[in-house]
């Protein structure tokens, strides 16, 4: 599939000025300017995040009400239950808040709903159970902002509710004692993109202020907060950048045995945002997807080394099981798509009675990536369907479903990702309507985009400048690893790797020779010959092999020069 390159054009004089003013290379200057950093204070804040720049937690609406009520519960020895979610954000949110409150001597329990049996968020059966166990105060983490009926039910039972959440808020807020959500329309908080665990962290920070505790009492949880923040794919900017930056430092030397054993089990030696995203988080998420989220929470909370090791190894097995289930569903989905030519529709909708709904979100991502079309996968059971969908840039999938709400039992999400429930009798009508919506949106004309920070030449590329790019870390949502464009390179050699799946090239620019690796681009081997002039979209790496360091281009795309 042909990819569209979007490369920011940057004024060379501004690059030179930025470089001198901030004492950084032209390469780093290009990236910073490309990403809109012009204010001196903002540049320094980004390059040198400081714990002192964490915002006052009492700027979050209702924080004072929440803190006072929790302190009251502490004094009265009332039972408090924390109600979370089964993904990494929800699990870490519970772990941070529960551990801190226990440390303050409070009577604290938690409730973690089953993804497979209860689904996301509060439910009345769970609230009744919590009530019967003597809970006086219920604190939600990473959920609750839309739980109007459930919170009213809790109120009727005499349970007071504090909502801590980070999802988009409805026009009307639930009738809770306090609603802590930086996305509130009336929010006075300077940063709206905290993860759920970030809001939990702000709550324990506020309680620490109220009790005049040493800041170490809440900062020691930053490793867990960092884990949940990276896993939830929130923008790694502003306060999230501070949290993750210091959280990674703490994680590399963590004393929490659960995290230690999770790191060992993941097989990653270097702990950064990448190893969290691809190593730690999938293992914890696999538990929730396979209906065993309690195990992930136990791992984070345990202080027993043997128990931690046992659970970490079990998580490995659960993750392997998740991968096998996922692999099977991908295969079956693609088989159906190809057989029925579903790729001819603007939106791909596939349903099956034998799919595990805990993993269909991941599969939907793979289908969308493969065909570059929005996709929705629905697993059917007893005439009811549960679905998950992923979109492409430029198409609002949540907006499309809003036009189909009369056919759906329930739906939610955002532009790029949705979840839904539907009666089987409405499935065909849903497909027809979505196909019409997609047709009107000209989805067929949309193509994948590679966003390029800047064009580079041999003057920009050196071991020193590549090393300097580490100042931009941690990488993640809204702060990706930089991508560059290099024009008119001569192909000096090209060979296929791994059964022609990947390519390894040597590229020349006058006297400069560069190694390049092109993963999953084996099909381009026959269109690129030695001697061709090519343009590349790439990231810059230092490849350490056989005790030697070499500059390497990691290609995102390659095409013949014009």
C-alpha positions in Angstrom: 0.0 0.0 0.0 1.3 3.4 -1.0 2.0 5.6 2.0 1.7 9.4 2.1 4.7 11.3 3.5 4.0 14.4 5.4 7.3 16.2 6.2 7.4 19.4 8.2 9.4 22.2 6.5 11.5 24.1 9.0 13.3 27.4 8.4 17.1 26.9 8.5 17.7 30.2 10.2 15.3 29.2 13.0 17.1 25.9 13.4 20.5 27.7 13.8 19.0 30.2 16.2 17.3 27.4 18.3 20.5 25.4 18.3 22.6 28.3 19.6 20.1 29.5 22.2 19.6 26.0 23.7 23.0 24.6 23.2 21.8 21.6 21.3 22.5 20.1 17.9 20.7 21.1 14.7 19.2 17.6 14.5 17.5 18.0 18.0 16.6 21.6 17.1 14.8 20.4 14.0 12.7 17.9 15.9 11.8 20.4 18.7 10.8 23.0 16.2 8.9 20.5 14.1 6.9 19.7 17.2 6.0 23.3 18.0 8.5 24.1 20.7 9.4 27.8 20.4 8.8 29.2 23.9 12.1 29.0 25.9 10.4 28.0 29.1 8.5 25.2 27.4 11.7 23.9 25.8 13.5 23.7 29.1 10.5 22.2 30.8 10.3 19.5 28.1 14.1 18.7 28.0 14.5 18.9 31.8 11.3 17.7 33.5 11.3 18.3 37.3 9.2 16.9 40.1 8.8 20.4 41.5 6.7 21.1 38.4 4.0 18.6 39.3 0.8 20.6 39.6 -1.1 21.3 42.8 -3.5 18.4 43.2 -6.1 20.7 44.8 -6.6 22.4 41.4 -8.6 19.4 40.4 -12.3 20.1 41.0 -13.8 18.4 44.1 -10.4 17.3 45.4 -10.9 19.1 48.7 -14.2 17.3 49.2 -12.7 13.9 48.3 -9.7 14.4 50.7 -11.9 15.6 53.6 -14.3 12.6 53.2 -11.4 10.1 53.1 -9.9 11.6 56.2 -13.3 11.4 57.9 -13.4 7.7 56.9 -10.0 7.2 58.4 -10.9 8.8 61.7 -14.2 6.8 61.9 -12.5 3.5 60.9 -15.1 3.1 58.1 -14.7 0.5 55.5 -13.6 1.9 52.1 -13.8 0.0 48.8 -11.8 1.0 45.7 -13.6 -0.1 42.5 -11.4 -0.4 39.5 -11.0 -1.7 36.0 -9.4 -4.8 34.6 -6.8 -3.2 32.3 -3.3 -2.0 33.4 -4.5 1.5 34.1 -7.3 0.3 36.3 -5.1 -2.3 38.1 -2.3 0.2 38.8 -4.9 2.7 40.0 -6.2 0.3 42.6 -2.7 -0.7 43.6 -1.5 2.9 44.2 -4.5 4.1 46.1 -5.0 1.0 48.2 -1.3 0.7 49.2 -1.2 4.3 50.2 -4.5 4.2 52.2 -3.4 1.0 54.0 -0.2 2.8 54.9 -2.3 5.5 56.6 -4.0 2.8 58.7 -7.3 2.7 56.8 -9.7 -0.2 56.5 -9.5 -0.6 52.7 -10.8 -3.3 50.3 -11.0 -3.4 46.5 -13.3 -4.7 43.8 -12.1 -5.7 40.4 -14.9 -6.6 38.0 -14.5 -9.6 35.6 -14.2 -8.5 31.9 -15.9 -11.6 30.7 -18.8 -11.8 33.2 -19.4 -8.2 34.3 -17.8 -5.9 31.7 -16.5 -2.4 32.2 -17.5 -0.1 35.0 -19.8 -0.2 38.0 -22.7 -2.6 38.1 -25.5 -2.9 40.7 -24.8 -6.5 41.7 -21.2 -5.6 42.6 -22.4 -2.5 44.5 -24.9 -4.7 46.5 -22.1 -7.1 47.4 -19.9 -4.2 48.5 -22.7 -2.8 50.6 -23.3 -6.2 52.3 -19.6 -6.3 53.2 -20.0 -3.1 55.2 -18.6 -0.5 52.8 -19.5 3.1 53.7 -17.3 4.9 51.1 -16.8 3.7 47.5 -14.0 5.2 45.5 -14.0 4.5 41.7 -10.7 4.5 39.8 -10.4 4.7 36.0 -14.2 4.4 35.8 -17.5 5.9 37.0 -17.9 9.1 35.1 -20.9 7.8 33.2 -22.3 5.4 35.9 -25.4 7.5 36.7 -27.8 4.7 37.6 -25.2 2.7 39.5 -24.1 5.7 41.6 -27.8 6.5 42.4 -28.2 2.9 43.5 -25.2 3.2 45.8 -26.6 6.4 47.3 -29.9 4.6 48.0 -28.0 2.0 49.9 -26.3 4.7 52.0 -22.9 4.4 50.3 -21.2 7.6 49.5 -19.2 7.6 46.2 -16.1 9.4 45.1 -15.5 9.2 41.4 -11.9 9.4 40.1 -11.7 9.0 36.3 -10.0 10.4 33.2 -12.5 9.6 30.5 -14.5 12.1 28.5 -17.3 13.5 30.7 -21.0 13.5 29.7 -22.8 16.9 29.8 -24.2 16.0 33.2 -22.0 14.6 35.9 -23.1 11.6 38.1 -24.6 12.4 41.5 -21.5 11.5 43.5 -20.1 13.2 46.6 -17.0 14.2 44.5 -16.1 13.8 40.9 -12.4 14.0 40.1 -11.8 14.1 36.4 -9.5 16.6 34.7 -11.7 16.4 31.6 -14.7 18.0 33.4 -16.1 20.9 31.4 -15.6 23.2 34.4 -12.1 21.8 35.1 -9.6 24.3 36.5 -6.7 21.8 36.3 -3.9 22.8 33.9 -3.5 19.3 32.3 -6.4 17.3 31.1 -4.7 14.1 29.8 -3.8 12.2 32.9 -4.3 8.4 32.9 -6.7 6.9 35.5 -3.7 6.0 37.6 -2.5 9.6 37.2 -5.7 10.8 38.9 -5.2 8.3 41.7 -1.7 9.6 42.1 -3.0 13.2 42.4 -5.4 12.0 45.1 -2.7 10.5 47.2 -0.5 13.6 46.6 -3.4 15.7 47.9 -3.9 13.5 51.0 -0.2 13.7 51.7 -0.4 17.5 51.5 -3.3 17.5 53.9 -1.4 15.2 56.4 1.8 17.1 56.0 3.6 13.9 54.9 7.1 13.8 53.4 6.7 13.8 49.6 8.5 10.4 49.5 5.3 8.9 50.8 3.6 9.5 47.5 6.5 9.7 45.1 7.6 6.1 45.9 4.5 5.0 43.9 5.7 6.7 40.7 7.0 3.4 39.3 3.5 1.9 39.4 2.0 5.2 38.1 4.5 5.2 35.2 3.5 1.6 34.3 -0.2 2.5 34.1 0.3 5.8 32.3 2.4 4.3 29.5 0.1 1.3 29.2 -2.9 3.5 28.8 -1.4 5.3 25.8 -2.1 8.8 27.0 0.0 11.7 25.7 3.5 11.6 27.2 3.7 15.4 27.5 3.4 17.9 30.4 2.7 16.3 33.7 2.6 12.8 32.2 6.2 13.3 31.0 7.3 14.2 34.5 5.5 11.1 35.9 7.0 8.7 33.4 10.4 10.2 33.4 10.9 9.8 37.1 8.8 6.6 37.2 11.2 4.9 34.9 14.1 6.0 37.0 12.3 4.5 40.0 11.3 1.3 38.1 14.9 0.6 37.2 15.8 0.3 40.9 12.4 -0.7 42.2 12.1 -2.6 45.5 8.6 -3.8 44.7 9.1 -7.6 44.3 6.1 -7.9 41.9 7.6 -5.4 39.5 11.0 -7.0 39.8 9.7 -10.4 38.9 7.5 -9.0 36.1 10.5 -7.3 34.6 12.5 -10.6 34.8 9.6 -12.6 33.3 9.3 -10.1 30.4 12.9 -10.8 29.3 13.7 -7.1 28.8 17.0 -5.9 30.2 16.5 -2.2 29.4 13.5 -0.6 31.1 11.9 2.2 29.1 8.6 3.1 27.6 9.1 0.6 24.9 9.7 -2.4 27.2 6.6 -1.3 29.2 4.4 -1.1 26.1 5.6 -4.4 24.5 6.8 -6.4 27.5 5.2 -5.6 30.9 1.8 -4.2 29.9 0.8 -7.0 27.6 1.4 -9.6 30.4 -0.8 -7.6 32.8 -3.4 -6.9 30.2 -3.6 -10.5 29.2 -4.9 -11.4 32.6 -7.8 -9.0 32.2 -8.5 -10.1 28.7 -8.6 -13.8 29.7 -10.7 -13.1 32.8 -8.0 -13.3 35.4 -7.3 -9.6 36.2 -7.0 -10.4 40.0 -3.7 -12.1 39.3 -2.2 -9.0 37.8 -3.2 -6.9 40.8 -1.9 -9.6 43.2 1.5 -9.4 41.5 1.8 -5.6 41.9 0.6 -5.7 45.5 2.5 -8.7 46.9 5.5 -8.4 49.1 6.3 -12.1 48.9 9.1 -12.9 46.5 8.1 -16.5 45.9 4.5 -15.6 45.3 5.6 -12.8 42.9 7.8 -15.2 40.9 5.0 -17.8 40.7 2.5 -15.2 39.5 4.9 -13.6 37.0 5.5 -17.0 35.4 1.8 -17.7 35.3 1.3 -14.3 33.6 3.8 -15.5 30.9 1.6 -18.6 30.3 -1.6 -16.5 30.2 0.0 -14.1 27.7 1.0 -17.1 25.5 -2.6 -18.3 25.7 -3.8 -14.9 24.7 -1.4 -14.8 21.8 -2.6 -18.2 20.5 -6.3 -17.2 20.8 -5.5 -13.9 19.1 -3.6 -15.7 16.3 -6.5 -18.1 15.7 -9.1 -15.2 15.5 -6.9 -13.2 13.2 -6.6 -16.1 10.8 -10.3 -16.8 10.9 -11.2 -13.2 10.4 -8.9 -12.8 7.4 -10.2 -16.0 5.9 -13.8 -14.6 6.2 -12.8 -11.2 4.8 -11.0 -12.7 1.8 -13.7 -15.3 1.1 -16.6 -12.8 1.3 -14.6 -9.9 -0.2 -15.5 -7.8 2.9 -12.5 -5.6 2.0 -14.6 -4.1 -0.8 -16.7 -2.3 1.9 -15.6 1.0 3.3 -15.8 -0.5 6.8 -15.0 -4.1 7.5 -17.5 -5.8 9.9 -16.9 -9.4 10.8 -18.8 -11.6 13.2 -18.4 -15.1 14.6 -19.8 -17.2 17.4 -16.6 -18.8 18.5 -14.4 -15.8 19.3 -13.1 -14.7 22.7 -14.4 -11.1 23.2 -11.5 -10.3 25.5 -9.0 -10.2 22.6 -11.1 -8.9 19.7 -9.9 -5.3 20.2 -6.4 -6.4 19.5 -7.5 -8.3 16.5 -9.5 -5.4 15.2 -6.3 -3.3 15.3 -4.5 -6.0 13.2 -7.3 -6.1 10.7 -7.4 -2.3 10.4 -3.6 -2.3 10.0 -3.7 -5.0 7.3 -6.5 -3.5 5.1 -6.2 0.2 6.2 -9.9 0.4 6.8 -12.0 0.8 9.9 -12.9 -2.6 11.3 -15.3 -4.0 13.8 -15.2 -7.5 15.1 -18.3 -8.9 16.8 -18.5 -12.1 18.8 -22.0 -13.6 19.0 -23.4 -15.6 21.8 -27.1 -16.6 22.4 -28.3 -13.9 20.0 -26.3 -11.1 21.5 -23.1 -9.6 20.1 -20.2 -7.8 21.8 -18.0 -5.9 19.4 -14.8 -3.9 19.3 -13.6 -1.6 16.6 -10.6 0.4 15.5 -10.4 3.2 12.9 -8.0 5.0 10.6 -6.9 8.6 10.8 -9.6 10.8 9.3 -12.6 8.6 10.1 -14.6 9.1 13.3 -15.8 5.6 14.1 -17.5 6.8 17.3 -19.3 9.4 15.3 -20.4 6.7 12.7 -21.8 4.6 15.5 -23.7 7.6 16.9 -25.7 7.5 13.7 -26.6 3.9 14.4 -27.5 4.2 18.1 -31.1 3.0 17.4 -29.6 -0.4 16.4 -27.3 -0.8 19.3 -27.9 -1.9 22.9 -24.9 0.1 24.1 -21.7 1.7 22.6 -18.8 3.9 23.7 -15.3 4.9 23.0 -13.8 7.7 20.8 -12.9 8.5 17.2 -10.3 5.7 16.9 -11.6 2.9 19.1 -15.1 1.7 20.1 -16.9 -1.0 22.0 -20.5 -2.0 21.3 -23.3 -4.4 22.3 -26.0 -5.4 19.7 -28.9 -7.8 19.3 -28.3 -10.3 16.5 -31.6 -9.2 14.8 -30.0 -5.7 14.2 -26.7 -6.9 12.8 -27.4 -6.8 9.1 -29.0 -3.3 9.4 -26.0 -2.1 11.3 -23.7 -3.3 8.5 -25.7 -1.7 5.8 -25.9 1.7 7.5 -22.2 1.7 8.3 -21.3 0.8 4.7 -23.4 3.8 3.6 -21.7 6.1 6.1 -18.3 5.0 5.0 -19.2 5.5 1.3 -20.2 9.1 2.0 -16.9 9.6 3.9 -14.7 8.6 0.9 -12.7 6.1 2.9 -11.3 4.5 -0.2 -9.4 7.7 -0.9 -7.7 7.7 2.5 -4.2 6.3 2.7 -1.7 5.7 5.6 0.4 8.7 6.5 4.0 8.7 7.7 4.5 11.9 9.7 8.1 13.1 9.3 9.7 15.5 11.7 12.4 16.9 9.4 14.6 16.3 6.4 18.2 15.5 7.2 21.5 15.3 5.4 24.9 13.8 6.2 25.7 17.0 8.2 23.0 16.1 10.7 23.8 12.5 11.3 26.5 11.4 13.8 26.9 9.3 16.8 26.7 12.4 19.0 23.5 13.8 17.4 21.8 10.4 17.6 22.7 10.0 21.2 21.4 13.5 21.9 17.9 12.5 20.7 17.6 10.5 23.9 16.8 13.9 25.5 13.3 13.5 23.9 12.6 10.3 25.7 10.4 8.8 27.1 8.7 8.1 23.7 5.1 7.3 23.4 1.7 8.8 22.5 2.0 12.4 21.3 5.8 12.1 21.6 6.9 9.4 19.2 10.4 8.5 18.3 11.5 11.0 15.6 11.2 10.1 12.0 13.3 11.8 9.3 13.5 12.0 5.6 16.8 11.6 3.7 16.8 12.2 -0.1 18.9 11.0 -3.0 20.8 8.1 -1.4 22.4 5.6 -3.7 21.7 1.9 -3.1 25.1 0.3 -2.7 23.8 -3.1 -1.7 20.4 -4.8 -0.9 19.7 -8.3 0.4 16.7 -10.1 1.7 16.5 -11.5 5.3 14.2 -14.0 7.1 12.8 -15.7 4.0 12.5 -12.4 2.1 10.4 -10.8 4.9 12.9 -8.1 5.7 15.6 -6.2 3.8 19.1 -5.0 4.7 20.7 -2.3 2.6 23.8 -0.2 2.4 23.1 3.4 1.3 25.6 6.0 0.1 25.7 9.8 0.1 29.0 10.8 -1.5 31.6 9.5 0.9 29.2 8.5 3.6 27.9 4.9 3.8 25.0 3.9 6.1 23.6 0.6 7.1 19.8 0.3 6.9 17.2 -2.2 8.0 13.7 -2.4 6.5 11.4 -4.7 8.5 8.4 -6.2 6.7 9.4 -4.6 3.4 10.6 -7.7 1.6 8.1 -7.1 -1.3 10.2 -4.0 -2.3 13.2 -6.1 -3.1 12.3 -6.4 -6.8 11.6 -2.7 -7.3 14.9 -1.5 -5.8 18.2 -2.2 -7.6 21.8 -1.5 -6.8 22.7 1.9 -8.2 19.1 3.3 -7.7 18.7 6.7 -6.1 16.1 6.5 -3.2 14.4 8.6 -0.6 13.8 7.1 2.8 11.6 7.8 5.8 13.5 6.5 8.8 14.5 6.6 12.4 18.1 6.9 13.6 19.7 4.2 15.7 23.1 3.1 16.9 23.4 -0.6 16.3 25.8 -2.4 18.7 27.0 -5.7 17.2 30.2 -7.7 17.7 31.6 -5.0 20.0 31.2 -2.4 17.3 28.8 0.6 17.1 27.4 1.5 13.7 24.9 4.2 12.7 21.8 2.4 11.3 18.7 3.7 9.5 15.5 1.9 10.6 13.3 2.4 7.5 9.6 3.2 7.7 9.3 3.5 3.9 11.5 3.7 0.8 10.8 5.0 -2.7 12.8 5.9 -5.8 13.9 9.5 -5.9 12.2 11.7 -8.4 
